[in-house]
Amino acid sequence: MSVEEVRSDSGLSGATRLDVRWELAWPPRAGRRAYLDGHIPGAAFIDLETALAGPPGEGGRHPLPAAGDFEAAMRAAGVSGERPVIVYDGGNSIAAARAWWLLRYFGHAQVSVLDGGFSGWLAAGLAIERGATAPGLGDFMARAGGMPLLDAAGAARLVAGGGVLLDARAPERFRGESEPIDPVAGHIPGAVNVPSPSLLDATGHFLDPVDLRRRFEAAGAGEGVGVGAYCGSGITAAHEVLGLEVAGFSGAALYVGSWSEWITDPERPVAVGG
């Protein structure tokens, strides 16, 4: 199962709990401060910028972390290969989806995202814990290749071959009307915009799987159609892949470098407009 509902603390029994609270606009260490102020009991904090991404560069703003670095971070957080893992963030599951995808990519078979995250936990009136948790050392071994992956050339081939490349960014960024982060505005030619917030309801939970499926089908997804996803730097796109899984479309590929890598080569085409 890719998504767990907030029901009770006992529903997470036996699982390693990872707190991945992060927002792009937050200053450094803001996520950890939020964690120390209160978190789901037993959860260990994961810093997205250092544990879930490599150093920014030609591979984009949030490239894949090295396998050894990711393995060390997960072991320090208590992750073991045979024990289920539940990841959560502040509520919209975007940061949590990045952790979910990386754990799956590096070979963990039992990973779920807590739908609604910490906000849902609080809304349910469940107990929290303050301060840092000291988990025991895990034995997770990172083996790359557990999830489909795209590079720039693969993203271009997907579109050229009749597949669907989903752009998870806000519509104004997709159209090239506004670009607050990257130096070039626009989108990959042939991509289809399915903004990540459109996959959620007003409380930050994923839509019903049937409704999600309709949204993706309207964008061109279907049986036998290759599907990939990208965003600005591979964070929000992981949320799109998770949404596809919830909707019953497994096997979607993530372009981790995403727009921030695509634009590093001036020879790659850029599209604007709808």
N, C-alpha and C positions, 0 to 999 in steps of 0.2 A: 504494500500500500504506500502511495506517495504522499498522502495528506492525512493527518489525524485531526479529529475534532477536539476542541477543548471540552472535556467532560468532568474529569476529576484528577486529582494527583495520582490516584491508584491506576488510572488509565495509562500512565507513563511508567508504571512499575517495571523494573528490570531493564530499563533503557538508559543509555548514556544521554544526558541532556546538554545541549550546546546552545548558548545564548549568543546570537550573531547580530545584535542590534547595531545598526549603521545607517547613516543617511549621507548622501553625497555632499550636502551643504554643511554637515557637522564639522566642527574643528577637531583636530587630533585628540584622541583619548575620550571624546564625548561619549562614545558607546560604552567604554569601560566604566566611566563615572555613572552612567545610567544603570549599568549592571550592579555596581556596588551599592547604589541607592535601593535596589530591590530587584530580585530575579526569582524565577521558578526554583524551588528548593532542589539543591543538588546540581544545578546547572553550572557548567564551566564557561567562562567567557572566551570567545574567539574573535580576534581582531581581523576584520575582513582585509584591511589594507596590508597587513603583514603576513597573515596565515593563509589567506585565500587568494592571493595574487602575488606574482613576481614583481620585480622592479619595473616601473614604466619605461617605455622606450619604443623601439621600432615595432614591437609586438603589441602596442596599444597602451592605454592607461592602466589596465588591469589584466596583464597577460597571465597565462597559467603559471602557478608556482612550480618550482622544481619538485620532483617526486619526493626527494629526500627531505626537503624543507616541509612539505605538506605532511609527510608521515610523522616527522618529529613533532609538529604542532598538534596533530591529532592524538598522538600517544600522550603528550603532556596534558591534554584535556581528558584523558581517560578512555579514549576510543579503542575498542578491541574489535577484531574481525568477526567474532561470533556473537557479539552483543548488539542488539538493536540500538539505533541512534535516533533521537528526536531533536530536530533543530528548530529554533524559533527566532523571530526578531520582534520589532516593535508592534507589528500588526499586519503589514501588507504582504509579508512573505517574500519580498524581493531579495533582501540580503540572505535570508534563510535558504532561498532557492539556490543561490550561488554555492552555499555550503553543501546542500543536498546534491547538486550536480557534481561538484568536485569529489565528494565521497563516492558517488556512483561511478564517476569516471576512473577514479583510482581503485576501484574494485570492491567497495563495501556493498553488500547485497541487501542490507536491512536498514534503510534510511527513510525517514518520513519527516515532513514539515508539519509543525503544529499550526493548523489553519486559524487565523486570527491572532496568532502570536501572543505577546505579553499583554496587549490591550484586551484580547479576548479572555485571557487568564484572569485579569483584574475584574473584568465585567462579570465573570462567573463567580466572583467572590471567593476565589481560592487563595490559600495562604502563600505568602512570599517569604523570601529569605534575604537578609542583608549581608553585606560584606562579601569576601571572596570564598569560594569553595575550593578545597584542596583535593582534587580527584586522585585516585591511584593511577599509576602509570599504565597506559594501555599497550596492546601488542599489535595494533593495526599495521599492516604492511601495504604500502602504496604500489599498486601495479596499474600502470596507465592502460587505457583502451576500453574501459567499461561502458563508455557512452560515445555516440557518434560526434565527430569533431570536424569543423570546417576551417580552412584557411581562406585567404582572399581568393585564390584561384578556384578553390572548391565552391565558394559562394557564387562566383561568376558562372561556373559550369552548371550549378544547380538551376539557375535562372535560364540559362541558354538551353538546358535540356528539358524544359517544361515543368520543372519543380517549382515550389513555392518558397520564397524567401521572405520571412516575416520581419518587419521592422517594429520593435517594441517601444520606440521613443514617442514622445508627444507629437501630435500632428503638425504643429508649427515647426518643429525641428525636422521632421520628415520632409515637409514641403520646402524647407530651406528659408523660411521666413524669419526664423530666429535660431541662433546657435550660441548659447551662453557658455559653452564649455570648450568645444573643439574649434580649430582655426578655419575650418571650411564647412560651409552649410550645404545641406542637401541630403541625398540618399543614394544607395546603390541602385543603378538602373534595373528596373524590373521588379524591385521589392514591393511588398504590399504592407501598408501600415495597419497594425493591430496594436494600439497602445496598451501597455501593460495594465493601467488602471481600468480599462474596459473589461478585464477578466474578473473584476472584483465587485462585490456589492458595497453598499454604503458603510458597512461595518468593517471592511477590509478582508472579508472572507471570500474565497473563490465562489463564483457562480455555480449553480447546479450543473453537473456534467452535461446534461442535455443542452442547456443554454450555451455552455462553453463550446460544445461541438458545433452548434449552429453558427457561432461567431467564426470559428475556424473554417468551417465549410464555405461560408460566405467569402472568405479570403482565398479560397481555392484549394484548401486541404481536402483530401479524400483518399479512399482506398487506392493503393498503388501509386500515389503521388509523393515524390520526395519532398520533405519539408525541412527547412532550416530556419534559424532565428538569429538576429543580431540586434544590437542597440548601440549605445555610445561606446561602451568598453567591455561588454560581455557580462555585466551584472544583471540588468533588467532582462536581457535575453534569456538568462537561465530561468527566470520566472515564467517567461513565455513557454519554454520547454516543459516546465512543470505543469503549466496550464494545459498544454497539449496532452500530457500524460493523464491528467485528471479527466480530460474529455475523451480519452480512449485512443488518442493518436500517439502510440509509442514509437520510439526510434527517430524522433526529430533531432537534427544535428545543430550544435551550437557553434557559431562563429565567435570564438572567444575574443579575438582582436577587435572585431566589430568596426564601427565607423572610425574610431580613433586610430586603428591600424590601416584601414582602407585608404585613408587620405594621406598616408605617409609616402605613397608612390604617386607622383603627379601624372603618371601615365594611365592610372585607373580612372574610368569615367565617373562623372558625378551628375546626378539628375536632380531637378528641382520641380516644384509644383506637385499637384496631386496625382 
